[in-house]
Amino acid sequence: MGKTISNKSLSVKVEPGNPSKILADSVFKNFFIEVYSMTAFTFRFFKEVWKPPYEINEILKQSFLIGYKSLPLIAITGFIIGLVLTIQSRPTLAKFGAESWLPAMVAVSIIREIGPVITALIFAGKVGSGIGAELASMNVTEQIDAMQVSDTNPFKYLVVTRILSATLMLPILTIFADVVGLFGSYMGVNIKGNVSAHLYFSQVFQSVTFEDILPAIFKTLFFGFAIGLIGCYKGYNSNKGTEGVGKSANSAVVFGSLMVFVIDMIAVQITSLLQN
């Protein structure tokens, strides 16, 4: 039985419901709305990217901000990864008398998987959050609305340029991180040994093939695209108010990092199928 809430001018009958069912329906509804909005946002990007004018200057500017400004953080991370991985792997290989395989094992691990994924996660944390917060603050201060009024396409100028820059810069940063990581591995090998640079890198290049390098670099294009797209989507469609800026930045990092793992899982399966 429902109960009636009434006053002098209003009478409403409230039917009892299941709160958990209502909550579940709301979650599913919001999920599908979000998927639809993200899909429409993605299709709009592919539609706008081919239309002139091409914002070359803005793309170069964003590439500088996204790529060059991220080099120190990527370099430190890559060096530490190579160094720590080498130090941690040496005792295990030494137990089996396979210590001479250390350069080859570390090189393949860094180039195939660790370098691209860790670089993409750092990229999502720094660049994804920055894009989300920047566009959200522009949305809050109504700068995006002002661009529309002034007959400027804000989607073309703000979104397309950032997504393209993120897509192009992440593979370059990954290559840089791999090189620095191998140098860190070389330093780790020489902590308890005396291996020349020529011998170390000869073993590295003998063990690494184009089948290791090309798929790893190719999937970083998708990493960069996903991180840029999610950061732009969260910022461009943020809620009004200062609270929306923080939520946009946080969501960009979380969903960007999640998409890195999802894309990496798919890429590994495809690569395994093609190699077999």
HELIX and SHEET records of a PDB file:
HELIX    1   1 PRO A   19  GLU A   48  1                                  30    
HELIX    2   2 ILE A   56  GLY A   67  1                                  12    
HELIX    3   3 TYR A   68  SER A   70  5                                   3    
HELIX    4   4 LEU A   71  LYS A   95  1                                  25    
HELIX    5   5 GLU A   99  TRP A  101  5                                   3    
HELIX    6   6 LEU A  102  SER A  109  1                                   8    
HELIX    7   7 ILE A  110  ILE A  114  3                                   5    
HELIX    8   8 GLY A  115  PHE A  123  1                                   9    
HELIX    9   9 ALA A  124  GLY A  128  3                                   5    
HELIX   10  10 SER A  129  VAL A  140  1                                  12    
HELIX   11  11 GLN A  143  VAL A  149  1                                   7    
HELIX   12  12 PRO A  154  PRO A  154  1                                   1    
HELIX   13  13 PHE A  155  VAL A  160  3                                   6    
HELIX   14  14 THR A  161  VAL A  189  1                                  29    
HELIX   15  15 ALA A  197  SER A  207  1                                  11    
HELIX   16  16 PHE A  210  TYR A  236  1                                  27    
HELIX   17  17 THR A  242  GLN A  275  1                                  34    
SHEET    1   A 2 LYS A   3  SER A   6  0                                        
SHEET    2   A 2 SER A  11  VAL A  14 -1                                        
END                                                                             
